[in-house]
């Protein structure tokens, strides 16, 4: 395991579950993360192909990412493990937001409840009409944020929208990268430090930097860890 710090941002290179186990209880305020969905893995053949073949038309443009070879049963069991560990690191009433696509949406809502969180709803991310069209079918132009709380949460403070509409970034550093704008919108009612067990290229970390929130990012892939570290370091210098 490796740790690098940039101000109030801590970046861990290592397995998410192992790093979470090593963090002190109630050491963070909220969870916001975009795990590898393991989408389209109902067939064994799909579990054997690279992530770029599954998710990108431009093979070789982005590094491959880890943890995307699980079928739905093992995805449920794995999500239960890391979501249970994550819940131990936040106080009562804390928010947890986890991204999913339509295929894994039912499994992820099961996992978040199995881990002891109180499931509160689903926030759609409308990726606009730039999402790939399919003739004779509805356009899959949404992904989803399953949100939950660690027990009860008082009805105080600001209200956040229940749907966000913004295009995927054109300058992303990860084939599944999300917009910084989207993460900033989700963070507006969350308390820091923010734990992100699947940091990827560091988009949540960049959003936390912009929002002035402490951040704890975890990434198992050394290539993406370095991308996230350099990205966050460079932006922190600009600020």
C-alpha atoms as a printed R data frame, in Angstrom:
    type eleno elety resid chain resno       x       y       z
1   ATOM     1    CA   UNK     A     1   0.000   0.000   0.000
2   ATOM     2    CA   UNK     A     2   1.219   3.502  -0.828
3   ATOM     3    CA   UNK     A     3  -0.023   6.858   0.481
4   ATOM     4    CA   UNK     A     4   0.453  10.287  -1.071
5   ATOM     5    CA   UNK     A     5  -0.945  13.507   0.388
6   ATOM     6    CA   UNK     A     6  -1.736  16.837  -1.249
7   ATOM     7    CA   UNK     A     7  -2.950  19.261   1.422
8   ATOM     8    CA   UNK     A     8  -6.127  17.767   2.907
9   ATOM     9    CA   UNK     A     9  -6.290  15.128   0.164
10  ATOM    10    CA   UNK     A    10  -5.016  11.595   0.824
11  ATOM    11    CA   UNK     A    11  -4.507   9.139  -2.027
12  ATOM    12    CA   UNK     A    12  -3.992   5.417  -1.365
13  ATOM    13    CA   UNK     A    13  -2.636   2.896  -3.851
14  ATOM    14    CA   UNK     A    14  -4.060  -0.469  -2.823
15  ATOM    15    CA   UNK     A    15  -7.101  -2.735  -2.672
16  ATOM    16    CA   UNK     A    16 -10.222  -0.837  -1.617
17  ATOM    17    CA   UNK     A    17 -11.367  -3.305   1.036
18  ATOM    18    CA   UNK     A    18  -7.919  -3.622   2.598
19  ATOM    19    CA   UNK     A    19  -7.388   0.150   2.704
20  ATOM    20    CA   UNK     A    20 -10.857   0.726   4.153
21  ATOM    21    CA   UNK     A    21 -10.137  -1.812   6.898
22  ATOM    22    CA   UNK     A    22  -7.055   0.174   7.878
23  ATOM    23    CA   UNK     A    23  -8.848   3.524   8.205
24  ATOM    24    CA   UNK     A    24 -10.035   4.535  11.686
25  ATOM    25    CA   UNK     A    25 -13.743   4.253  12.467
26  ATOM    26    CA   UNK     A    26 -15.738   7.420  11.720
27  ATOM    27    CA   UNK     A    27 -12.707   8.922   9.961
28  ATOM    28    CA   UNK     A    28 -14.781  10.356   7.093
29  ATOM    29    CA   UNK     A    29 -18.041  12.176   6.535
30  ATOM    30    CA   UNK     A    30 -19.548  10.710   3.347
31  ATOM    31    CA   UNK     A    31 -19.021   8.194   0.540
32  ATOM    32    CA   UNK     A    32 -19.054   9.130  -3.154
33  ATOM    33    CA   UNK     A    33 -17.665   6.617  -5.612
34  ATOM    34    CA   UNK     A    34 -17.891   5.104  -9.090
35  ATOM    35    CA   UNK     A    35 -17.021   1.388  -8.785
36  ATOM    36    CA   UNK     A    36 -16.290  -0.888 -11.755
37  ATOM    37    CA   UNK     A    37 -19.796  -1.996 -12.740
38  ATOM    38    CA   UNK     A    38 -18.916  -5.390 -14.257
39  ATOM    39    CA   UNK     A    39 -21.666  -4.650 -16.759
40  ATOM    40    CA   UNK     A    40 -22.668  -7.073 -19.509
41  ATOM    41    CA   UNK     A    41 -21.130  -9.983 -17.588
42  ATOM    42    CA   UNK     A    42 -24.153 -12.283 -17.652
43  ATOM    43    CA   UNK     A    43 -22.305 -14.313 -20.289
44  ATOM    44    CA   UNK     A    44 -18.962 -15.864 -19.427
45  ATOM    45    CA   UNK     A    45 -17.473 -14.657 -22.724
46  ATOM    46    CA   UNK     A    46 -18.014 -11.044 -21.677
47  ATOM    47    CA   UNK     A    47 -16.042 -11.553 -18.453
48  ATOM    48    CA   UNK     A    48 -12.953 -12.574 -20.383
49  ATOM    49    CA   UNK     A    49 -12.651  -9.505 -22.617
50  ATOM    50    CA   UNK     A    50 -10.773  -6.314 -21.828
51  ATOM    51    CA   UNK     A    51 -12.580  -3.280 -20.441
52  ATOM    52    CA   UNK     A    52 -11.691  -1.299 -23.553
53  ATOM    53    CA   UNK     A    53 -13.464  -3.852 -25.757
54  ATOM    54    CA   UNK     A    54 -16.553  -3.658 -23.556
55  ATOM    55    CA   UNK     A    55 -16.772   0.098 -23.049
56  ATOM    56    CA   UNK     A    56 -14.702   1.967 -25.612
57  ATOM    57    CA   UNK     A    57 -14.668   2.286 -29.377
58  ATOM    58    CA   UNK     A    58 -11.061   3.496 -29.216
59  ATOM    59    CA   UNK     A    59  -9.075   0.550 -27.942
60  ATOM    60    CA   UNK     A    60  -5.668   1.584 -26.688
61  ATOM    61    CA   UNK     A    61  -6.636   5.200 -25.944
62  ATOM    62    CA   UNK     A    62  -7.218   4.573 -22.229
63  ATOM    63    CA   UNK     A    63  -5.484   2.159 -19.838
64  ATOM    64    CA   UNK     A    64  -7.497  -0.901 -18.829
65  ATOM    65    CA   UNK     A    65  -9.040  -0.818 -15.350
66  ATOM    66    CA   UNK     A    66  -9.332  -3.496 -12.664
67  ATOM    67    CA   UNK     A    67 -12.222  -5.402 -11.097
68  ATOM    68    CA   UNK     A    68 -14.656  -5.607 -14.008
69  ATOM    69    CA   UNK     A    69 -14.833  -9.386 -14.511
70  ATOM    70    CA   UNK     A    70 -17.465 -10.345 -11.905
71  ATOM    71    CA   UNK     A    71 -20.824 -11.927 -12.659
72  ATOM    72    CA   UNK     A    72 -23.878 -10.519 -10.873
73  ATOM    73    CA   UNK     A    73 -23.753 -12.871  -7.880
74  ATOM    74    CA   UNK     A    74 -20.114 -12.178  -7.151
75  ATOM    75    CA   UNK     A    75 -20.657  -8.451  -7.819
76  ATOM    76    CA   UNK     A    76 -23.363  -8.435  -5.143
77  ATOM    77    CA   UNK     A    77 -21.119 -10.236  -2.639
78  ATOM    78    CA   UNK     A    78 -18.156  -7.959  -3.386
79  ATOM    79    CA   UNK     A    79 -20.219  -4.753  -3.119
80  ATOM    80    CA   UNK     A    80 -21.587  -5.951   0.207
81  ATOM    81    CA   UNK     A    81 -18.008  -6.325   1.509
82  ATOM    82    CA   UNK     A    82 -16.712  -2.876   0.596
83  ATOM    83    CA   UNK     A    83 -19.966  -1.077   1.401
84  ATOM    84    CA   UNK     A    84 -19.959  -2.684   4.868
85  ATOM    85    CA   UNK     A    85 -16.384  -1.525   5.488
86  ATOM    86    CA   UNK     A    86 -17.181   1.954   4.163
87  ATOM    87    CA   UNK     A    87 -20.165   2.300   6.516
88  ATOM    88    CA   UNK     A    88 -17.892   1.745   9.511
89  ATOM    89    CA   UNK     A    89 -15.793   4.754   8.501
90  ATOM    90    CA   UNK     A    90 -18.583   7.351   8.585
91  ATOM    91    CA   UNK     A    91 -20.810   8.661  11.391
92  ATOM    92    CA   UNK     A    92 -24.525   8.064  11.814
93  ATOM    93    CA   UNK     A    93 -26.627   9.974   9.242
94  ATOM    94    CA   UNK     A    94 -23.770  10.042   6.686
95  ATOM    95    CA   UNK     A    95 -24.574   9.985   2.974
96  ATOM    96    CA   UNK     A    96 -23.413   7.268   0.587
97  ATOM    97    CA   UNK     A    97 -23.640   7.739  -3.201
98  ATOM    98    CA   UNK     A    98 -22.685   4.902  -5.563
99  ATOM    99    CA   UNK     A    99 -22.801   5.010  -9.367
100 ATOM   100    CA   UNK     A   100 -24.337   2.228 -11.447
101 ATOM   101    CA   UNK     A   101 -25.601   1.631 -14.961
102 ATOM   102    CA   UNK     A   102 -29.019   0.102 -15.722
103 ATOM   103    CA   UNK     A   103 -27.744  -3.490 -15.786
104 ATOM   104    CA   UNK     A   104 -26.381  -3.441 -12.233
105 ATOM   105    CA   UNK     A   105 -28.950  -1.095 -10.730
106 ATOM   106    CA   UNK     A   106 -31.057  -3.824  -9.017
107 ATOM   107    CA   UNK     A   107 -27.951  -5.612  -7.683
108 ATOM   108    CA   UNK     A   108 -26.439  -2.390  -6.335
109 ATOM   109    CA   UNK     A   109 -29.616  -1.419  -4.497
110 ATOM   110    CA   UNK     A   110 -29.626  -4.889  -2.910
111 ATOM   111    CA   UNK     A   111 -25.964  -4.620  -1.941
112 ATOM   112    CA   UNK     A   112 -26.278  -1.202  -0.330
113 ATOM   113    CA   UNK     A   113 -29.094  -2.470   1.887
114 ATOM   114    CA   UNK     A   114 -27.344  -5.744   2.689
115 ATOM   115    CA   UNK     A   115 -24.395  -3.686   3.955
116 ATOM   116    CA   UNK     A   116 -26.621  -1.917   6.485
117 ATOM   117    CA   UNK     A   117 -27.254   1.383   4.697
118 ATOM   118    CA   UNK     A   118 -30.770   2.810   4.482
119 ATOM   119    CA   UNK     A   119 -31.557   3.109   0.775
120 ATOM   120    CA   UNK     A   120 -33.166   6.495   0.077
121 ATOM   121    CA   UNK     A   121 -33.490   6.745  -3.688
122 ATOM   122    CA   UNK     A   122 -31.925   6.969  -7.128
123 ATOM   123    CA   UNK     A   123 -30.526  10.087  -8.786
124 ATOM   124    CA   UNK     A   124 -30.350   9.765 -12.591
125 ATOM   125    CA   UNK     A   125 -27.472  11.292 -14.509
126 ATOM   126    CA   UNK     A   126 -28.858  12.290 -17.913
127 ATOM   127    CA   UNK     A   127 -25.903  12.173 -20.302
128 ATOM   128    CA   UNK     A   128 -27.919  14.129 -22.924
129 ATOM   129    CA   UNK     A   129 -28.566  13.075 -26.505
130 ATOM   130    CA   UNK     A   130 -24.836  12.650 -27.131
131 ATOM   131    CA   UNK     A   131 -25.238   9.089 -25.774
132 ATOM   132    CA   UNK     A   132 -25.013   6.427 -28.486
133 ATOM   133    CA   UNK     A   133 -28.295   5.955 -30.400
134 ATOM   134    CA   UNK     A   134 -29.744   2.513 -31.124
135 ATOM   135    CA   UNK     A   135 -32.131   2.221 -34.069
136 ATOM   136    CA   UNK     A   136 -35.559   0.934 -33.060
137 ATOM   137    CA   UNK     A   137 -34.663   1.211 -29.367
138 ATOM   138    CA   UNK     A   138 -34.595   3.777 -26.582
139 ATOM   139    CA   UNK     A   139 -31.310   5.551 -26.133
140 ATOM   140    CA   UNK     A   140 -29.392   4.433 -23.017
141 ATOM   141    CA   UNK     A   141 -28.518   7.979 -22.053
142 ATOM   142    CA   UNK     A   142 -28.688   7.697 -18.275
143 ATOM   143    CA   UNK     A   143 -26.550   6.275 -15.501
144 ATOM   144    CA   UNK     A   144 -27.625   6.282 -11.896
145 ATOM   145    CA   UNK     A   145 -26.516   7.237  -8.401
146 ATOM   146    CA   UNK     A   146 -27.937   5.019  -5.683
147 ATOM   147    CA   UNK     A   147 -27.981   7.082  -2.513
148 ATOM   148    CA   UNK     A   148 -28.416   5.978   1.057
149 ATOM   149    CA   UNK     A   149 -27.782   7.081   4.622
150 ATOM   150    CA   UNK     A   150 -26.128   5.487   7.614
151 ATOM   151    CA   UNK     A   151 -29.346   5.296   9.616
152 ATOM   152    CA   UNK     A   152 -31.597   8.314  10.029
153 ATOM   153    CA   UNK     A   153 -30.765  11.741   8.589
154 ATOM   154    CA   UNK     A   154 -32.439  14.912   9.809
155 ATOM   155    CA   UNK     A   155 -34.392  17.035   7.330
156 ATOM   156    CA   UNK     A   156 -32.167  20.108   7.646
157 ATOM   157    CA   UNK     A   157 -29.900  22.056   5.317
158 ATOM   158    CA   UNK     A   158 -30.005  22.629   1.572
159 ATOM   159    CA   UNK     A   159 -31.972  20.591  -0.962
160 ATOM   160    CA   UNK     A   160 -30.154  19.105  -3.963
161 ATOM   161    CA   UNK     A   161 -31.766  18.311  -7.328
162 ATOM   162    CA   UNK     A   162 -32.924  14.732  -7.963
163 ATOM   163    CA   UNK     A   163 -31.716  14.613 -11.579
164 ATOM   164    CA   UNK     A   164 -28.544  16.003 -13.152
165 ATOM   165    CA   UNK     A   165 -28.137  16.640 -16.869
166 ATOM   166    CA   UNK     A   166 -24.670  17.147 -18.315
167 ATOM   167    CA   UNK     A   167 -22.589  15.685 -21.112
168 ATOM   168    CA   UNK     A   168 -19.778  13.185 -20.459
169 ATOM   169    CA   UNK     A   169 -16.389  14.911 -20.595
170 ATOM   170    CA   UNK     A   170 -14.637  15.001 -23.960
171 ATOM   171    CA   UNK     A   171 -11.208  15.370 -22.319
172 ATOM   172    CA   UNK     A   172 -11.529  12.478 -19.874
173 ATOM   173    CA   UNK     A   173  -8.552  10.460 -18.664
174 ATOM   174    CA   UNK     A   174 -10.507   7.243 -18.011
175 ATOM   175    CA   UNK     A   175 -12.829   5.430 -20.429
176 ATOM   176    CA   UNK     A   176 -15.596   5.555 -17.792
177 ATOM   177    CA   UNK     A   177 -14.756   9.071 -16.566
178 ATOM   178    CA   UNK     A   178 -17.554  11.286 -15.250
179 ATOM   179    CA   UNK     A   179 -17.847  15.109 -15.405
180 ATOM   180    CA   UNK     A   180 -16.355  17.136 -12.549
181 ATOM   181    CA   UNK     A   181 -19.520  19.272 -12.711
182 ATOM   182    CA   UNK     A   182 -21.628  16.204 -11.884
183 ATOM   183    CA   UNK     A   183 -19.492  15.324  -8.863
184 ATOM   184    CA   UNK     A   184 -19.602  18.924  -7.571
185 ATOM   185    CA   UNK     A   185 -23.402  18.844  -7.788
186 ATOM   186    CA   UNK     A   186 -23.565  15.605  -5.805
187 ATOM   187    CA   UNK     A   187 -21.155  16.948  -3.194
188 ATOM   188    CA   UNK     A   188 -23.213  20.040  -2.418
189 ATOM   189    CA   UNK     A   189 -25.070  18.335   0.485
190 ATOM   190    CA   UNK     A   190 -22.276  15.966   1.572
191 ATOM   191    CA   UNK     A   191 -19.945  16.351   4.537
192 ATOM   192    CA   UNK     A   192 -16.222  15.713   4.277
193 ATOM   193    CA   UNK     A   193 -13.870  14.013   4.343
194 ATOM   194    CA   UNK     A   194 -15.218  12.198   1.301
195 ATOM   195    CA   UNK     A   195 -14.157   8.557   0.867
196 ATOM   196    CA   UNK     A   196 -13.867   7.352  -2.737
197 ATOM   197    CA   UNK     A   197 -12.822   3.673  -2.740
198 ATOM   198    CA   UNK     A   198 -12.549   3.557  -6.568
199 ATOM   199    CA   UNK     A   199 -10.718   6.740  -7.473
200 ATOM   200    CA   UNK     A   200  -9.962   6.034 -11.135
201 ATOM   201    CA   UNK     A   201  -8.564   9.182 -12.718
202 ATOM   202    CA   UNK     A   202  -9.444  11.283  -9.662
203 ATOM   203    CA   UNK     A   203 -12.607  13.110 -10.755
204 ATOM   204    CA   UNK     A   204 -14.193  13.048  -7.282
205 ATOM   205    CA   UNK     A   205 -10.901  14.298  -5.845
206 ATOM   206    CA   UNK     A   206 -10.848  17.209  -8.297
207 ATOM   207    CA   UNK     A   207 -14.439  18.062  -7.358
208 ATOM   208    CA   UNK     A   208 -13.562  17.940  -3.643
209 ATOM   209    CA   UNK     A   209 -10.641  20.268  -4.320
210 ATOM   210    CA   UNK     A   210 -12.993  22.732  -6.009
211 ATOM   211    CA   UNK     A   211 -15.560  22.415  -3.190
212 ATOM   212    CA   UNK     A   212 -12.984  22.740  -0.404
213 ATOM   213    CA   UNK     A   213 -13.709  19.274   1.001
214 ATOM   214    CA   UNK     A   214 -11.118  16.842   2.397
215 ATOM   215    CA   UNK     A   215 -10.826  13.713   0.277
216 ATOM   216    CA   UNK     A   216  -9.632  10.122   0.724
217 ATOM   217    CA   UNK     A   217  -9.159   8.375  -2.616
218 ATOM   218    CA   UNK     A   218  -8.280   4.702  -3.122
219 ATOM   219    CA   UNK     A   219  -7.140   3.108  -6.379
220 ATOM   220    CA   UNK     A   220  -5.748  -0.383  -7.058
221 ATOM   221    CA   UNK     A   221  -4.361   0.360 -10.526
222 ATOM   222    CA   UNK     A   222  -0.925   2.018 -10.455
223 ATOM   223    CA   UNK     A   223  -1.401   3.704 -13.825
224 ATOM   224    CA   UNK     A   224  -4.637   5.365 -12.777
225 ATOM   225    CA   UNK     A   225  -3.275   6.165  -9.321
226 ATOM   226    CA   UNK     A   226  -0.465   8.138 -10.937
227 ATOM   227    CA   UNK     A   227  -2.890   9.838 -13.338
228 ATOM   228    CA   UNK     A   228  -5.141  10.897 -10.445
229 ATOM   229    CA   UNK     A   229  -2.225  12.058  -8.290
230 ATOM   230    CA   UNK     A   230  -0.716  14.196 -11.032
231 ATOM   231    CA   UNK     A   231  -4.104  15.591 -12.054
232 ATOM   232    CA   UNK     A   232  -5.027  16.625  -8.511
233 ATOM   233    CA   UNK     A   233  -1.535  17.962  -7.782
234 ATOM   234    CA   UNK     A   234  -1.544  20.141 -10.898
235 ATOM   235    CA   UNK     A   235  -5.017  21.540 -10.191
236 ATOM   236    CA   UNK     A   236  -4.112  22.230  -6.550
237 ATOM   237    CA   UNK     A   237  -1.165  24.327  -7.756
238 ATOM   238    CA   UNK     A   238  -3.491  26.345 -10.003
239 ATOM   239    CA   UNK     A   239  -5.754  27.042  -7.033
